[in-house]
Each structure stands twice: as structure tokens, then as C-alpha cells.
Amino acid sequence: MDSHAGRCGLRTPMPPATTKMAMQRAAALVPLAGVLEDHGVSLASVLEGTGISAAEVRPDAFVAYADFLSVLDNACRLTGRDDIGILLGKRQTLTALGPLGRVLRHAATLGEAIGDFAAFQSHNSTGGSVYIMQADRDVILGYGVYDTSAPITNQIYDLVLAVGCNLIAELTGGQVAPEEIVMSRAAPRDPTRYTRLARCPIRFGQHQTGVILRASVLDFPLPAADRAQHDLALAQLLSVRHGTPLPLSAHVRHLLRPFLLRGHARMAEMAERLGLHPRAMRRRLRAEGTTFDAIRDEVRQVAARELLRLGDLSIADIAATLDYSTPSSFVHAFRRWSGTSPGLWRKAA
């Protein structure tokens, strides 16, 4: 593998998804042509071989999540810019979120807005999840990929972080800024592009990727707050979910990445979160041809390979991050998935 391809992403074979293809709203790709033009690259060349056509690069379209990530990787490779995710993310506004953006804009407070973002983000993506975690006096607005068919890439995390910083600034009229940024990727050669992104400290090589806010700023009143408009936008969002309703397995998959980080990746806890009795949840998942343990295995595989490939956490730290009781239990599971140890897989990657 050439060194630049390694920085952009790694197409590691992944097990097939057990449900329908993960999808992503294509609105985030709309500004890409302008970013590429600045670097003398055509949109057509970046889309080639990805499965996404130029006609699909529009705000109301949905594309395969894995193809969306492939576009980011191609853009990185062809422009020679391994910060292409940041460059694209800096051009995003609330309108890129579609109907969800209107819900956020008219929320009463920043806390309500990011709560809505996490709660309803599955209307825009079923390949990665936005989540909120409380940490001491801070709140983390994080993101994690869980689509088993997606290529492993830094670019999606760079894009999401830039989008997160932009949204916070847009929602608050620039009055609130992140306290800190954490990223699971290893430190890049030039970290200043990240510190310039939000003008705050950044820590690389962490167990998750997200924007950290002081809990006190969640009460910040939004200038466009309007309860009637918020509730109307939310009703419209709930009435126009793309395609058919998500199966239960998709909801479980969407919630599991943050549940792993919290150490709550148990069926009883997931069932409670979804308002189901564990037996009912087990029965419905079986009817969809899967089990809670199988879905948890899938999400753990995606997260493990990302942490091994993109970051430099120890095997023990990764095991703890993925809610394994011991490092040896993680190593055993990884061998079962991949036929090799996490350490050897990391070296080969």
C-alpha cells in the first residue's frame, strides 16, 4: 500500500451486514465540488468507481454509507490532502442536515438541540451514530461508525468534527465554542489544522472521537428558538423517514457504539432503552434473522479495527473501550473474527 493511501483510508475486508444496506444523506457531499475545484480535481474523477453518480449529489438524496466514505477517500487520494474531511466539513451548515437541521435551529437551548441531533440522527444516517456522554462537568458530543461494510478512514471523523464545530457556532451565533476535541486517530503530521478548527486544545489517540462542551453551556438560549417551529419541524421529520421504517436490529446497531463506551452493552440495558422486555427484543431480533450477541459482535469488530488501524491505544485499552471483561477475552474474540491476533492485524494494516 502506498503511504498516502494509508493516510486516507484502508479497505479492510469486513463481514457482510445482516440487514439492509446502511444509508447516508448525500447533502454533505454537495459542497465537495467546490473543495475539489480549489485543488484542480473534478467531481467526476472522485465519484468514479464509488457507486455514487453526480445526479445523486443533492440535498434530498440518500446513498450507501460505504460509498459515501469511499468518496471521501478518493477525494483525499486525488487531491493529496489528508485533511479533506476538515475542508469539506467547514463548508457545512444546518441545511446539510435536511429537516433535522430545522429541528435543531428552532430548539430552545443548545442542550435541546444537540439532544435532538443525537436522538434523530438516524433519519440521516444508518452507518454511524451521533451520541452524547456526560463526563464530570463536561458533555461529549461524539460519533462512531458501525457499518460493517464501510472502509476504515479518518476522513469521516474529520468531517463530522468540522460539522460539529460549525453547527455549534451557527446555532449559538458564535457565542459558544468547544472546550476541547478528542480523537481516536493518532496525531497527524500537522495538528495545527485541527487546533484552528475550533481554537481549542485537542487530544489524539483517545478511545473516542468527539467535541467536548462545558455542561453549563447546554442552557445557552438559541437566538432562533421557536417552540411552534421546532415542534412542526420535528413532526415533519418523523413523517418523512427515508424508505421503510428501520428494523429493530438497525436501532440496536445504532445505539450500541455509545453503549459500549458506557460499559452498558447488555441486552437487558438495550431493551430498557428501547422500551422493550428482553424476551420481546430477543423474539423480534430472531424474526429478523439475528441476535443481540451477533449485532454486538459486528459493532465491536468495526470499532476494534478502527481503533487498531487509526489510533495507537494498547490492546488492553481497546478491550476496555469495547466493554470486554479482560484483554484476553477481546483477543479471543478478535481471533474468532479475523483468524489472527489484534497485534498482528495492526502490524499488517
DASUL-V140649 format. One record per backbone hydrogen bond with DSSP energy under -0.5 kcal/mol. CO is the residue of the C=O (numbers start at 1). NH is the residue of the N-H. Records with the same first field share a line. If there is no record, write none. Layout:
CO = NH + NH
This chain:
2 = 6
3 = 7
4 = 8
5 = 9
8 = 154 + 155
10 = 12 + 152
22 = 65
23 = 126
24 = 63
25 = 28
26 = 29
27 = 30
29 = 32
30 = 33
31 = 34 + 35
32 = 36
33 = 37
34 = 38
36 = 39 + 41
37 = 40
42 = 46
43 = 47
44 = 48
47 = 50 + 52
53 = 56
54 = 57
56 = 58
58 = 61
59 = 27
61 = 26
63 = 24
64 = 68
65 = 69
66 = 70
67 = 71
68 = 72
69 = 73
70 = 74
71 = 75
72 = 76
73 = 77
74 = 78
75 = 79
76 = 80 + 81
80 = 82
81 = 84
83 = 86 + 87
84 = 88
85 = 89
86 = 90
88 = 91
89 = 92
93 = 96
94 = 97
95 = 98
97 = 100
98 = 101 + 102
99 = 103
100 = 104
101 = 105
102 = 106
104 = 107
106 = 226
108 = 222
109 = 113
110 = 114
111 = 115
112 = 116
113 = 117
114 = 118
115 = 119
116 = 120
117 = 121
120 = 123
121 = 124 + 125
124 = 25
127 = 146 + 147
129 = 144
131 = 142
133 = 140
135 = 138
137 = 215
138 = 135
139 = 141 + 213
140 = 133 + 142
141 = 211
142 = 131
143 = 209
144 = 129
147 = 150
151 = 153
152 = 10
154 = 157 + 158
155 = 159
156 = 160
157 = 161
158 = 162
159 = 163
160 = 164
161 = 165
162 = 166
163 = 167
164 = 168
165 = 169
166 = 170
167 = 171
168 = 172
169 = 173 + 174
170 = 173
171 = 223
172 = 175
179 = 201
180 = 212
181 = 203
182 = 210
183 = 206
185 = 205
190 = 193
191 = 194 + 195
192 = 196
193 = 197
194 = 198
195 = 199 + 200
201 = 181
203 = 183
209 = 143
210 = 182
211 = 141 + 213
212 = 179 + 180
213 = 139
214 = 217
215 = 218
216 = 219
217 = 220
218 = 111
220 = 110
222 = 225
226 = 230
227 = 231
228 = 232
229 = 233
230 = 234
231 = 235
232 = 236
233 = 237
234 = 238
235 = 239
236 = 240
237 = 240
247 = 250 + 251
248 = 252
249 = 253
250 = 254
251 = 255
252 = 256
253 = 257
255 = 259
256 = 260
257 = 261
258 = 262
259 = 263 + 264
260 = 263
264 = 266
266 = 270
267 = 271
268 = 272
269 = 273
270 = 274
271 = 276
272 = 275
277 = 281
278 = 282
279 = 283
280 = 284
281 = 285
282 = 286
283 = 287
284 = 288
285 = 290
286 = 289
291 = 295
292 = 296
293 = 297
294 = 298
295 = 299
296 = 300
297 = 301
298 = 302
299 = 303
300 = 304
301 = 305
302 = 306
303 = 307
304 = 308
305 = 309
306 = 310 + 311
307 = 311
310 = 186
314 = 318
315 = 319
316 = 320
317 = 321
318 = 322
319 = 324
320 = 323
326 = 330
327 = 331
328 = 332
329 = 333
330 = 334
331 = 335
332 = 336
333 = 337
334 = 338
335 = 339
341 = 345
342 = 346
343 = 347
344 = 348
345 = 349
